[in-house]
Amino acid sequence: MNRKKYRKHKSSKKRTIIKISLTLAVSLLLCLSAYGIYLVKKAENAANNAFESGDREMSDLRDEKVEPLHDDISILFIGVDDSSKRDQSSGSIRSDALVLATLNNEDKSIKLVSIPRDTYTFIPDAGKEDKITHAYAYNGPSSTIESVENLLEIPVDYYVRMDFEAFIDVVDALDGIRVNVPYDLEEQDEFDNAGAISLEEGIQTVDGSEALALARTRHYDNDIERGKRQQMILQAIMDKALSAGSFTKYADVIDAVGDNMKTNLSFKDMQAFFEYAKDGKPDVEAITLNGYDDMSTGIYYWQLDEESLMEVQDILQSHLGLKPDTSSFSDNSSSTEFGNEAYNND
C-alpha cells in the first residue's frame, strides 16, 4: 500500500472510530435521559401514593405557610413498628424513633435532633405528661408532632412516617451502608429471632436488618447513645444515596419506600431538597438532648436537663430564622459534626 492510500485508509478508520464513539456517547446520553425521566415519574408516583394532607394546613406556631424551596423548614422523621409481622392495632402503635431535622435555606445546612423515646414530656392529646413514644397511639403523627412542638418550642412543618420494613428495604436497595459499630453486638432481628444479628465493633458495611438492629438496640448503652446511633445511620443513608455510584439504585430505593411511608410533603416539596445537595453533601450537625435516667415513680423515664433543653430550643429557633442567631453549640458532648472519613459510602 502506497503512502497516499495508507493515509486515506488511516483517515477513514479514524473517522469510523469517531462516528462509533459519538454514536455510543449519544446513545448513552439518551439512555441516561430516559432513565432520568423514568426515575422522576416513578418518584412522582411514589410521592403521590405516600402523600397525606393530615388534619392541619400548617403549624399553629407559624403565621403563614412555608415552602421548602424558599423558607427555613423543619421535618420530623417518625419511625414506627407497625409492620404486618407485628400485627399491632392502631391504638397500640408507638414511635420507636424520632429525629427532627431543621433546614436553613440560606446556607443549606441541616441540624438533626434525636428525641429519646422515653423522654418525659407533656402530651397535648393526652392532657398529661408521659413518655413521648406514647403520643403516637392517640392520634398518629398529629399527636407526636404536637408533643414535639410543645417540647422544643418550634413549629414542625412536615413529617415523614416510615415503618421498619421500608427502612430495611431502603438500606438493602443501596447495597448496605457504611457505619461505625461502637461495640460487639448481638441482637434480635426484625422477626424477633433472638441473637440473629451479630456485629463486631468497628467500621463496616451493614445490610438493612443489621442497620435496624444497630439503630434499635437498648441493651448496651442508653437512649442518648441510641439517638446518636440513629443520627449516624440516617447520615450514612444520606451519604450513600448522594454518592455517584447510587444513581442506578434509585429505582430500587423508590420501590423500597413503596406503601411503607406516609408524609405531608408533596412531590414538589421533595424536589426542592435537591438544592441542599447540588453542591455536594450539605453541612449536617447532630444535636443531643441531654438528661438523666429517672426511676423515682417505679417507671423508667428520660428526664431532660432543663438548661440543655433551653439551649437546644434556642439553637433550633435561630436555625429556623425565628430569632437572631446569638449562640452556637460548642459543647462537644452535645453536638457532633459528621465527618466524611469514617462513613464514606462512595
Buried (B, 14 or more C-beta within 10 A) or exposed (E): EEEEEEEEEEEEEEEEEEEEEEEEEEEEEEEEEEBEEEBEEBBBEBBEEBBEEBEEEEBEBBEEEBEBBEBBBBBBBBBBBBBEEBEBEEEEBBBBBBBBBBBBBEEBBBBBBBBBBBBBBBBBBBEEEBBBBBBBBBBBBBBBBBBBBBBBBBBBBBBBBBBBBBBBBBBBBBBBBBBBBBEEBBBBBBEEEEEBBEBEEEEBBBBBBBBBBBBBBEEBEBBBBBBBBBBBBBBBBBBBBBBEEBEEBBBBBBEBBBEBBBBBBBBEBBBBBEBBEEEEBBBBBBBBBBBEEEEEEEEEBBBBBEEBBEBBBBBBBBBBBBEEEEEEBEEEEBBBEBEEEEBEBE
